[in-house]
Amino acid sequence: MAAPQIVLAEGEAPIFAIGDHVRVAVRFPIGHYRVPNYIRGKKGTIVAIVEPAAVNNEEEGYGRNGGSKRHYYRISLLMTELWPSYPNSSKDSLCIEVFETWLERI
């Protein structure tokens, strides 16, 4: 008899992997949010998955989270992606942690 397959609930497993290319969503919600305006719409690369999964702070702030968890990801964004006239090395980057619901696969 085969062992039963373990099925993970939504949010228990990361949906992105290190090396994945992502774009930060462009949204302008009213109220509580944790994504700086200057990174919205910008492209980056996943460089780390933050463990363990965490509650969605934006939803938690309004009491709507219900305990569900998802992952934060450390993404690397080239400085030239953020500021096209950036005067230094084109290899310089900014690393920032962004919650899963703000990332789009590209």
Steps between C-alpha positions, in 0.01 A plus 500: 500500500637841403556759768239777504604814315537811712312794356609844617240767568512823303782716632697219665734459203670795330363575153828654381853357503843657525593634158141565388443832327215704644332837473368689800128565452376850433222567749416803706286369784351738749622446851749249630757367251866406515641539149688822425365698205840513328520121449148453359505384139873426518659169399728299723630155582421279800821456701356343818180354640433617853397216731275434672192624315335802663158659529406770250571816700282714274194280561590442865493878556127494421424174682429318171782248491345203679844346566595413142870523422712562192864573437718805487768500232824695490522644152790674332419801284768663288550865592465585131154334507401728785673814373588489127752784536682328788862620455696211653554135407222336300552195726400685818176375649258543785374198695161529665251254647157498339191299593385233252171673414690795351711295257415402142689237303660628178 
